[in-house]
Amino acid sequence: MSTALVASPRNMFSNYYLVTRDEESVAELDLAYFSDHCELEVDGDNYHIRRDGTFKKSFSLE
C-alpha cells in the first residue's frame, strides 16, 4: 500500500488537478486561484504546495 499523493491535471492545458492516493480521489485543486503556494489538508495531514519557479507551470507537493 502506497501513501504517496499524486496530483494529475484534468487535461493537458488545465489548471484543475485531481489528487489521488492509491488510485482513490482525495482532493481537487484549482491552481488558477493561487500564484506561488498554498496549503492542502488531506485526511488530517497538511501539505504545502509551491510553484517550482516564477514562470514555471510545475508545482511541488511537500
N, C-alpha and C positions, 0 to 999 in steps of 0.2 A: 504494500500500500504506500503510495507516494503522498506526500503532504505539500508538494510544490504547487504554487498558484501559477496559472498560465493566463496571460491576457492576450486575446486574439482579436484583431479588428473584424468588424462585421463584414466588410468588403474592402477592396483594395484602397479606396480613397476615403474611407470612413474615419470619423473621429469617435465613433461609438465602438467600445470594446466589450467583449464578454470575458469575464474572469471565471475560470474553471479550476476545480481541484478534483483529480481522479475522474475527469470527463464529466463532472457534475457542475452545473452552473451555480456559482456562489455570489456573483455580483455583476452589475453592468456599470460601465464607466462612459461618461461623455466628456472627452478631453477638450472639447471646444470651450468649456466654461472655466478652465484654469490655464494659466500660461506656463508656470515653471514647476509647481509642486502642489501636492495635496495629500491628505491622509485618507486612508480607506480602512474600515473595520469589517472583518470577516470572522464570524464565529467567536467574537470577543477578542480577537487578536488585531492589533493596529499595524498597518503597513504604511510606508511613506513612498509616494510616487514622485519622481523628479525627472525633469527633462534632461537628456544627456548633453545638450548644448543649446546655445541661444537660437540657432537657426535649424536645428535638427527636429525631425518628427518622431524620434525614438525616445522612449522613456525607460527608466529603471525602477523596479519594484524592490523595496528593501523591507 
